[in-house]
Amino acid sequence: MPVIRKLPEVLINQIAAGEVVERPASVLKELLENSIDAGSQSIEVQLTQGGIKQLRISDDGCGIDKDQLALALERHATSKISSLEDLEAVGTMGFRGEALAAIASVARTRITSRARDASHAWRVSEREREPMPAALNGGTVVEVEDLYYNTPARRKFLKSDATEYGHCDDVFRRIALAKPEVGLQISHNGRVNMRLAAGDAERRTREILGDDFMAQARPLLAESGLLRLSGYVSLPAYARSNRDAQYFYVNGRFVRDKLIQHALREAYADILHGSRHPAFVLFLDLDPAGVDVNVHPAKTEVRFREGRAIHQFVFHAVTRTLATPVQAAVSAAPPLEAYAGPREQHALLVEEPGTHSFSPDNYAYAASASRGFSPSSFERNGRPPSLDSLAALSPRFNTAPTELPQTTQGAPLGYAIAQLHGVYVLAQNERGLVLVDMHAAHERILYEQLKAVLEGTPGVQRLLIPAVFNASQTEIATAEEQADVLLRMGFDVAAAGPNELAVRSVPALLARANTAELLRALLAELRDFPASEVIAARRNELLATMACHGAVRANRQLTTPEMNALLRDMEATERADQCNHGRPTWVQLSMGELDKLFLRGQ
């Protein structure tokens, strides 16, 4: 039979190192956290060959006493906690007492430190545990060389020097964002790559993420009891193809938490579609007893004691910030240059001669219905009311001026002065010139109105002649099984033959949609997912598509009252700064920026 034996201490440490020391970046993270816990105000990082050959961190922290140096290299030795109560309310970056021992078991390690009241410094290494006198003005220097020199199998898994340095740079940036009050510097192969002076959170965020992010970001601050969320969230216009600009911290510790990620996805779900990812720098502060950080040796995973409350707090805080109305956004509007770049073709939706597309009449009908107007005019006349007929329904069309008022006070987006190529509305406000993408703006307005109506019991439009279309046996079976669900959504659907379905009613706001295509998509969703999930999770995507098709098209000339009505609707609509696909709907060009274009005052 196999014999049970106690493992050697060296092997135990090397096994533990497999959890803590994955690559040079893991070493850098642990050592930077130790420097932060030591109260350092200045930290310098020096790397050679991506940190594989050498990694050196020097700080001006409190230092380590002579009789504590050798103990620092032992497993389960730490100055951060001493009891279970301490573990349940950890307030430091490190606490496990494993990192230095794990590093020393797989790399040549030296620690030189001088306590603030000591006459000189002392040095220990993974081999020489007896402290030796050394020269150092103050603080601590940790040198780690030849990572995995004694475990060549692990060393083979390391990537190129450039790749490993890239991971180290990511760790450096994460910690730098969390500690703006600490000056940091990182160099590679003798070259300084980044030097950050001590400052405030805004300055540090700008240094790490750049001016482009700050131009497209909104500051966030929310508090509720002992919970506090602060930082910056980007508008959809700054969306990225990957998650490289997502930083979330819990009590100053960078974490990747599924609960938080879900809350943020939900907050952006209404304004960012497709495979794009938002950018953010967010700091969640709460009672340390409310979060368990002892989940994984890397300490990037946490467990909240009140997970549901945290989720809702983060979700609502980000949603409110992104839903700031136009009135508040105008004063902080970025200059036109911030939106420079190629224009997406599908944003224009230009109508080609001879092709069918929804006309502005559909928007007029949807807008009037969403404000509580009865579709009686549709039933009487057989078609939606025209834009001109809205004057009888909406007072804004009666009162909107046909000439520019003497003042734009009270109208953040100002008043229309022209339309450019049937695509953009030009308006004058107190700051200068406003450019509006009329299709994108219209799309957002329609989308929010459709949502507001369908949150209650949707109005139903009976069809004089049922819409009959060919259907597969699966579609017919799904329609019969989900008849009650479809009816609650406003669809009266029944089999009309062996291979046909008949639709006798649809939601009033969708009366002009392609009934067959809409029903086929809905039946496919109901077939693959539970009905409750479809209604809750897929509804917004369907509404976004319908709003896009119902919005006013390019090359459609609008009258001045129509343009002004569009501006007023934008001011009254949440998230009107971007369309359903995350593109901006308007930009502000101030008088100062206009003057620069013509060199006025120079």
C-alpha positions, -999 to +999 in steps of 0.1 A: +000+000+000+012+036-006+029+051+024+016+084+039+045+107+046+049+144+056+062+165+027+094+184+030+091+221+038+107+232+006+082+211-015+053+225+006+064+261-003+068+252-040+033+238-041+020+269-024+039+290-049+019+275-077-012+292-064+004+326-055+033+330-081+019+324-116+043+347-134+064+378-128+033+400-126+021+379-096+053+386-078+050+423-086+014+424-073+023+409-040+054+431-034+036+463-044+008+454-020+033+450+008+049+484+000+014+500+001+007+483+035+040+497+048+027+532+043+050+541+014+046+574-003+071+566-031+076+532-049+100+524-077+098+492-098+127+480-119+123+450-143+148+431-164+137+407-192+100+411-184+107+405-147+119+370-154+156+378-149+151+404-122+123+423-104+133+450-079+109+470-058+121+498-035+099+519-012+101+545+015+078+527+039+082+519+076+107+492+070+112+459+089+131+454+122+162+432+122+146+405+143+116+404+120+135+401+087+141+363+087+105+357+099+092+376+069+104+348+046+085+321+066+051+307+057+021+319+076+040+348+091+024+382+088+020+415+107-015+421+091-038+398+112-035+378+144-070+364+150-102+352+133-118+386+140-090+403+121-095+379+092-132+387+090-126+424+087-093+427+067-084+463+060-049+457+044-039+446+009-020+416+022-029+393+051-022+356+042+015+355+051+023+333+021+036+356-007+073+361+004+078+325+014+063+313-019+084+337-039+116+327-020+109+290-028+110+295-066+134+325-071+166+340-056+152+365-032+169+392-011+153+417+013+171+448+025+152+470+050+158+497+075+133+505+101+127+542+108+144+541+142+172+518+132+209+530+129+214+511+096+198+485+073+198+447+074+196+421+047+184+385+044+180+361+015+163+328+008+196+311+016+211+333+043+183+338+069+207+354+094+205+392+090+236+409+077+244+447+079+236+466+047+235+502+034+200+518+028+187+552+037+153+539+047+123+518+037+126+483+020+141+469-012+131+434-024+151+418-052+137+387-070+160+371-096+158+341-119+122+332-114+116+294-114+154+287-117+149+256-096+116+244-112+124+244-150+091+228-158+072+259-145+096+283-163+087+268-196+052+281-193+064+317-192+059+337-223+082+362-241+099+390-222+075+415-239+044+395-230+055+391-193+063+428-191+028+436-205+013+417-176+035+435-151+025+468-166-012+459-162-006+451-125+013+484-120-016+504-136-042+487-114-024+495-082-015+530-094-052+538-101-061+527-066-034+547-048-032+582-065-017+596-033+014+574-038+041+583-063+051+554-085+077+546-112+083+516-134+112+509-157+121+480-180+157+470-190+170+503-177+144+525-194+117+544-174+083+537-190+060+555-166+065+580-138+035+590-118+036+618-092+014+617-062-019+635-069-056+631-068-079+605-084-089+626-114-053+632-123-042+596-119-072+584-139-063+607-167-026+596-166-036+559-168-066+559-192-058+591-212-076+622-223-099+603-247-114+584-218-119+614-196-136+633-225-162+605-228-165+597-191-190+609-165-180+612-128-200+590-105-206+594-067-233+575-049-237+568-011-262+547+008-255+541+045-220+525+047-218+519+009-200+544-013-194+541-050-172+566-068-151+570-100-158+573-137-180+555-162-176+560-200-204+568-224-211+542-251-193+563-276-160+552-259-170+515-260-141+491-268-137+457-284-122+442-252-123+447-214-088+462-211-102+495-197-124+480-169-112+487-133-133+478-103-120+481-067-135+469-034-120+488-005-090+497-027-084+462-039-087+454-077-112+425-081-130+405-107-164+396-093-192+380-113-219+398-093-204+432-100-198+423-137-234+414-141-246+446-124-225+467-148-236+447-179-272+453-169-266+490-164-252+493-199-276+468-216-300+496-226-274+517-244-247+494-255-254+465-279-233+440-297-198+429-288-186+463-275-175+467-239-177+498-217-148+514-199-149+524-162-129+531-131-150+525-100-143+522-063-167+505-040-161+512-003-179+494+024-175+479+059-146+454+057-168+430+077-193+430+048-169+414+023-149+382+024-115+387+007-102+353+018-116+334-012-086+328-034-048+331-028-045+358-056-071+379-037-088+391-069-121+373-060-143+384-032-176+373-016-202+398-004-222+391+026-252+410+012-247+403-025-281+413-037-280+447-020-245+454-035-257+444-070-287+467-068-266+496-054-240+494-082-266+488-109-288+518-099-258+541-093-243+535-128-278+536-145-286+570-129-252+584-140-256+572-176-292+584-177-283+620-168-307+641-189-296+664-217-299+695-195-271+683-172-250+670-201-249+702-222-226+721-198-201+692-198-204+684-235-171+675-251-159+693-281-166+681-316-131+667-320-139+641-293-162+623-317-137+624-347-135+592-366-151+573-395-189+575-395-207+542-394-227+537-426-257+521-410-262+552-388-276+571-418-301+546-432-304+565-465-335+555-484-327+541-519-351+549-547-377+522-552-371+505-518-397+504-490-389+519-456-409+533-427-418+569-431-418+596-404-455+589-402-447+558-382-428+578-357-457+603-354-481+574-347-459+557-322-451+590-304-488+599-302-498+565-290-470+564-264-483+596-249-517+580-243-535+589-275-560+565-289-553+548-322-588+558-333-575+579-362-557+549-374-589+529-374-609+556-391-584+565-418-566+531-423-532+547-418-513+566-391-517+603-388-491+624-406-466+646-389-487+677-397-517+662-380-497+660-348-504+697-342-538+687-330-523+662-305-491+677-292-490+713-280-453+715-287-461+715-325-484+745-320-461+765-298-427+757-313-414+789-329-408+792-366-381+819-360-352+817-336-362+832-302-343+861-287-330+839-260-323+801-257-326+801-219-345+771-206-338+751-238-304+733-233-303+721-269-315+755-281-336+760-312-333+747-348-318+770-374-313+746-403-311+710-415-279+698-432-283+673-461-314+659-446-292+641-420-283+666-393-302+693-374-283+725-366-294+743-335-282+774-316-281+773-278-264+795-252-230+779-256-229+779-294-238+754-321-255+720-315-253+693-342-280+665-339-281+632-358-318+632-363-322+595-369-301+585-339-319+609-317-353+599-330-344+562-324-336+568-288-368+587-282-389+560-299-372+533-279-378+549-245-415+555-255-420+519-266-406+507-233-428+530-213-459+518-230-451+481-230-442+481-192-480+482-187-507+465-206-500+472-243-527+486-265-540+461-290-546+468-327-572+444-342-564+437-379-594+440-403-579+412-424-558+386-404-522+384-415-516+348-427-482+334-433-465+300-438-451+284-407-433+253-397-447+226-375-424+237-347-436+273-350-473+262-350-467+240-319-449+268-301-477+293-309-503+269-295-483+261-264-475+298-257-508+313-267-514+328-233-480+345-232-485+358-267-519+372-258-505+390-228-480+406-251-508+418-275-506+390-302-537+370-310-522+340-330-538+308-340-533+280-366-551+287-399-542+255-416-517+226-416-488+249-425-502+284-417-505+308-388-530+337-387-524+368-366-556+387-357-541+414-334-508+429-326-496+455-301-508+489-313-474+504-315-462+477-338-491+479-362-469+489-391-442+463-384-436+432-406-460+408-388-445+376-402-409+385-394-418+397-359-438+366-350-411+342-364-384+359-342-407+358-312-416+322-316-380+312-320-372+329-287-402+313-269-391+279-283-356+281-269-361+299-236-387+301-209-413+327-216-404+348-185-367+350-197-378+361-232-400+389-219-375+402-194-342+397-212-350+398-250-377+425-250-354+454-251-334+441-281-367+436-300-378+471-291-344+486-302-348+470-336-383+483-340-373+518-329-345+518-354-369+510-382-395+534-370-372+565-366-372+593-391-349+585-420-321+604-436-328+627-466-362+635-451-367+673-448-382+684-415-399+717-409-386+740-382-415+731-358-407+694-363-370+699-356-377+719-325-401+692-313-374+667-317-350+688-296-376+692-269-382+654-269-345+648-265-344+671-235-372+651-219-358+616-227-334+597-205-302+585-222-309+609-251-271+614-255-267+582-274-288+560-297-297+524-289-264+512-305-242+534-283-235+562-309-237+598-298-269+616-309-256+652-306-224+672-301-218+707-288-194+732-306-189+762-283-183+798-295-147+795-284-142+764-306-159+782-335-136+812-330-106+790-332-117+776-365-116+811-380-086+823-360-107+850-343-089+869-316-055+856-326 
